Amino acid sequence: MNQLGQNVFLSDDAVLGQGITIGNNVTVYPGVSIGDDCRIFDGAVLGRPPQTAGNTTRPLHRTLSPLAIGPGSVIGANAVLYAGTRIGSRVLIGDLATLREECELDDQAVIGRAVLVMYETSVGARSRVIDGAILTGNMLVEADVFIGPGVHTINDNDVYLKRFGLAPFGVQGPVIRRFALIGTGATLAAGVEIGMGSIVAPSAMVTRDVPAWTVVAGVPARPIRQVDAADRNRVLAHFGLDPLPLAA
């Protein structure tokens, strides 16, 4: 049996599983599907359509699929989840988080309090994005990534002309490969690739690709050492992957 709080607006064509708890003052837009055993806290908005006032640079897609939330997920108070986004099973989304349209969150991902995930961004299984981080549009975060509090990401190095419509619109956010760790307050420039298992130090400004299993720090960020080989192989073994050779 599902439990609904007070002043819940639930569209007639919303699709609800079993064992769902929905708090007070929640809005569920048309077509939204919520899997079994989900918990939706007070004030959440599910399936919000994007809307422009005619003054945005990025064109909006006219047709979006309904928001889909997988079983066992938890949606925090006053979180806003847009249409066109798909959320896997047992995903945790913190209070005040916003997920824009056409995002993908894989199973057991964690999106912290007041995190902003912009349009067309994917977050892999078990990855964690901690409080106050901003994931820009058209960004890829692979599985088992950790993104610290207050991390900022960028998807456009040519905004100077694009903001006036004087250059064709196109954006590319960073790519963060599996097992990488992004430290508190770091900034990632548009289009950079953070290699597998690498570490970006707190407050670093990354303007170039980071090789796999490399630690970078500074402004601009530069390599300072390799990830400890024993630590690297412990991570790989934990996930049943073959270890890499140790240096002679």
Stockholm file with secondary structure:
# STOCKHOLM 1.0

chainA/1-248         MNQLGQNVFLSDDAVLGQGITIGNNVTVYPGVSIGDDCRIFDGAVLGRPPQTAGNTTRPLHRTLSPLAIGPGSVIGANAVLYAGTRIGSRVLIGDLATLREECELDDQAVIGRAVLVMYETSVGARSRVIDGAILTGNMLVEADVFIGPGVHTINDNDVYLKRFGLAPFGVQGPVIRRFALIGTGATLAAGVEIGMGSIVAPSAMVTRDVPAWTVVAGVPARPIRQVDAADRNRVLAHFGLDPLPLAA
#=GR chainA/1-248 SS CCEECTTCEECTTCEECSSCEECTTCEECTTCEECTTCEECTTCEEEECCCCCSCCSSCCCSCCCCCEECTTCEECTTCEEETTCEECTTCEECTTCEECTTCEECTTCEECTTCEECTTCEECTTCEECTTCEECSSCEECTTCEECTTCEECSCSCHHHHTTTCSCCCCCCCEECTTCEECTTCEECTTCEECTTCEECTTCEECSCBCTTEEEETTTTEEEEECCHHHHHHHHHHTTCCCCCCCC
#=GC SS_cons         CCEECTTCEECTTCEECSSCEECTTCEECTTCEECTTCEECTTCEEEECCCCCSCCSSCCCSCCCCCEECTTCEECTTCEEETTCEECTTCEECTTCEECTTCEECTTCEECTTCEECTTCEECTTCEECTTCEECSSCEECTTCEECTTCEECSCSCHHHHTTTCSCCCCCCCEECTTCEECTTCEECTTCEECTTCEECTTCEECSCBCTTEEEETTTTEEEEECCHHHHHHHHHHTTCCCCCCCC
//
